[in-house]
């Protein structure tokens, strides 16, 4: 078995550059989630940042503050979960073929 350290280092450097590019691009990719049958809509980017929240006029006017707060929390949690999944999938595409099957890098 011939071990090519220089070739492996080049692969690792390329993977690092690709991962940095994907992480930068994740700021421009968004996912949307909703709760209460669409009464609250939240958009998050791939960096898990909330970029917008939309609240239906009817629920805002209802005066039911507790329900509105619950709907916002639910929609935000769904959006962050979807953003995490999107980011994970994007980063896995970069590492595909470089890591053994089932191997996960913590934090990705």
C-alpha positions as CSV (number, residue, x, y, z in Angstrom):
1,X,0.0,0.0,0.0
2,X,1.5,3.3,-1.1
3,X,0.6,6.2,1.1
4,X,0.6,9.6,-0.7
5,X,0.8,12.2,2.1
6,X,1.1,15.1,-0.3
7,X,-2.0,14.0,-2.3
8,X,-4.0,13.5,0.9
9,X,-3.0,17.0,2.1
10,X,-4.1,18.5,-1.2
11,X,-7.5,16.7,-0.8
12,X,-7.9,18.0,2.7
13,X,-7.0,21.6,1.7
14,X,-9.6,21.4,-1.2
15,X,-12.2,20.0,1.2
16,X,-11.5,22.9,3.7
17,X,-11.8,25.5,0.9
18,X,-15.1,23.8,-0.3
19,X,-16.5,23.7,3.2
20,X,-15.7,27.4,3.7
21,X,-17.4,28.3,0.4
22,X,-20.5,26.2,1.4
23,X,-20.6,27.9,4.8
24,X,-20.5,31.3,3.2
25,X,-23.2,30.3,0.7
26,X,-25.5,29.1,3.6
27,X,-26.0,32.7,4.6
28,X,-27.8,33.2,1.3
29,X,-30.0,30.0,1.3
30,X,-33.2,30.1,3.2
31,X,-35.9,27.8,4.5
32,X,-39.4,28.7,5.7
33,X,-41.5,27.1,8.4
34,X,-45.0,27.9,9.7
35,X,-47.3,27.2,12.6
36,X,-50.9,27.7,13.4
37,X,-51.9,26.7,9.8
38,X,-49.8,29.5,8.4
39,X,-50.7,32.2,10.9
40,X,-47.0,32.6,11.8
41,X,-44.3,32.1,9.2
42,X,-40.6,32.2,9.9
43,X,-37.7,32.3,7.4
44,X,-34.2,31.2,8.5
45,X,-31.0,31.1,6.6
46,X,-28.5,28.2,6.5
47,X,-26.5,29.8,9.3
48,X,-29.5,29.3,11.5
49,X,-30.3,33.0,11.7
50,X,-33.9,34.1,11.6
51,X,-34.3,36.5,8.6
52,X,-38.0,37.2,8.8
53,X,-41.2,36.6,10.8
54,X,-44.6,37.1,9.3
55,X,-47.7,37.2,11.6
56,X,-51.2,37.0,10.1
57,X,-53.3,40.1,10.9
58,X,-56.1,38.0,12.4
59,X,-54.0,36.4,15.1
60,X,-52.2,39.7,15.8
61,X,-55.6,41.4,16.4
62,X,-57.0,38.5,18.4
63,X,-55.3,39.7,21.6
64,X,-54.4,36.2,22.5
65,X,-50.8,37.0,23.4
66,X,-50.0,33.6,24.9
67,X,-51.1,31.7,21.8
68,X,-49.2,34.1,19.5
69,X,-46.0,33.6,21.6
70,X,-46.5,29.8,21.3
71,X,-47.0,30.0,17.6
72,X,-43.9,32.1,17.2
73,X,-41.8,29.7,19.2
74,X,-43.1,26.7,17.3
75,X,-42.4,28.3,13.9
76,X,-38.9,29.5,14.9
77,X,-38.0,26.0,16.2
78,X,-39.2,24.4,12.9
79,X,-37.2,26.9,10.9
80,X,-34.0,26.4,12.8
81,X,-34.4,22.6,12.5
82,X,-35.0,22.9,8.8
83,X,-31.9,25.2,8.5
84,X,-29.8,22.8,10.4
85,X,-30.8,19.9,8.2
86,X,-30.1,22.0,5.1
87,X,-26.7,23.0,6.3
88,X,-25.8,19.4,7.3
89,X,-26.8,18.1,3.8
90,X,-24.8,20.8,2.1
91,X,-21.7,20.1,4.2
92,X,-22.1,16.4,3.7
93,X,-22.0,16.9,0.0
94,X,-18.5,18.4,0.4
95,X,-17.1,15.6,2.5
96,X,-18.8,12.8,0.5
97,X,-16.1,10.3,-0.6
98,X,-13.5,11.7,1.8
99,X,-14.8,10.1,5.0
100,X,-15.7,6.5,5.7
101,X,-19.5,5.7,5.6
102,X,-21.2,6.6,8.8
103,X,-18.4,8.9,10.0
104,X,-19.7,12.3,11.1
105,X,-17.6,15.3,12.0
106,X,-19.1,16.8,15.2
107,X,-20.6,20.2,14.8
108,X,-21.4,19.8,11.1
